[in-house]
Amino acid sequence: MFQRLLSFRKAQFWYGDFLVAVLILMIIGMLFVTSIRDITSRNEVLKELILEASDISSGLMTEGSGTENEWLNGIGTIGILTNNKLDKIKFDSFSSTNQRYMLGTINNVWVYVQNREGDIVLNSLTGEINSVSDINAKNLVHIKRFVFYDEDEDGKGDIYTLGVVVWQ
């Protein structure tokens, strides 16, 4: 009789253990599916930001259309080159409050020019951002291109880095 009670208890414990194990597996499965869905959606956002940053940097690497005064009124397309050289006047005109509108984006954009030593010599958001580490964002894309820039306009320039940072 005692053996019968003991074996009966073992069976009850086994079913309880089985139910707890199934519950744990279900929780782990739901956590896995949720994390995979989050990773996929974040990858889609990053893909969109990469395409947008690439389009913005490609557009900036042109001479643009319209004058700097028209750009201030939202007319034309922005380009910061003149005769295949970086034009400081165009860059400064571009650094206005309507830059996102003119670039065709709803995301935040920071454009800068950096010399060989790593110093930022031109900044579209002067006083707000001085390096990429100043930006606190979950999704951020940073694209760099090379431009020729004659800082003192003496006819002897150097290769500088044009950085375009897009984030949400």
N, C-alpha and C positions, 0 to 999 in steps of 0.2 A: 504494500500500500504506500509506504514511504517512497519507494522508487517511482511509483506511478505519479505522485505529486511532484517529485523532482523533475521527471521527464516532461510533465505538463508545463511546469514553469519555464523550462528551457524553450519550449515551443513558443510560449508567449513572448519571451525575451527576443527570440529570433525574429518574429514578426515586427516587433517594435524597432529592433535594430534595422530591419529591412526598410521600414517606412522612413526612419530618420535618414538612412543612406539615400533613398530616392529623393527626399526633400532637399538634401544637400546637393545632389547632382542637378536638380532642377534650378536651384539658386545659382550654382556655378554656370550652368548653361545660359541663364538669363543675363548674368553679368558679362559673359563672353559675347553674346549677341549685341548687347548695349555698347560694349567697348568697340567692337568691330564697326558698328554703325557710326559712332563718333569719329573714329579714325577716317572712315570713308568720307564723311561730310567735311572734315577738316582738309583732306586732300583736295576735294573739289574747290574749296575756298582758296587754297594756295595756288591751284592751277589757274583760277580766274585772276588772282593777283599777279602771277607771273606774266600772263598774257597782257594784262593791263600795264604793268611796269615796262614790258618790252615795247608796247605800242607808244607809250609816253616817251621813252628814251629815243625811239626811232623818230618820232615827230620832232623832238627837240634838236636832233642832229641834222635838221634841215634849216633852210633860210626862212621858212615860214612864208605866210602871205599877209599883206597888210602892213601898216606902219605901227610903230610902238604906241602912238596915240590911239590908233584904232583898237589895239589890244586892250587898252585900259577901258574901252567901251564894250568889250566883248566881241569885236569884229575881227575876222581873219583866223589864221592858224599860227600858233606860236612855234618859232624856230629860233635857236640862239646862235646860229652860225652866219657869218658873212664871208664870202670867198673862202670857204672851208676852214675858217678860223673862228674861234669863240669870240663873240661880240659882247663885251661887258654892258653896253647900253641896252642891247636886247635882253640880256640876262636880268638886268635891273628892272626893266619894264615888265618882264615876266614875273618878277617877284612881288606881284601885287596881290591884293586880297581875292581877286577873281581867278586865281591860277587853276583851281580845281575845275571851275566851269569851262575855262578855255582849253583845258586838257581833256575834257569830256569824261570826268570821273566823279564818283560820289565818295570815293575813299580819300584818306589823307595822303598827301604827297609832299615829299621833301626832296629838293634838288640842290646839289652842292657841287662845287669844283674844288679839287684838292691837288696840291702840288706834290712833287716827288718826296718831300720830307714828311708828308702826311698832314700838313696844315691846311685847313679849309680857308680858301681865299675868297670864294663867293658862296653865298648862302641864301636860298630862297626864303627861309624863315629865320632871318637874323634875330638873335636874342631869344628865340624859342627853343631851337634845337641846335646843338653844336657837335653832336656825334650820334651815331646810330644807337649807342647804349643809352642815350637820353630818352629814347622812344620805348614806352611800356605798352606793348601790344602782343596779343596772342598770335596773330597772323601778320607776318611782315615779310616783304620781299625786297631785296637790295640788289640792284643791277648797276654794274660799273661799265663805263665806256671811256675811250681815250679821245681827247681833243687837243688841238694845238691852240695854245693861248699865249699871246704876247702881252703880258701884264703891264709893262711900262710903254708899250707901243713904239719900241725903238727898232723894230724890224727883226729882232732876235727873240724868238719865243721859245717855248718848251712844251713838252707833252704833259698834259694834266689829266686827271681822272675826273670824269663827270659821273657823279653818283645820283641815282634815282631810287628813292625809297618809297614804297607804297605799303600802307598798312590799314587795318580796320580797327 
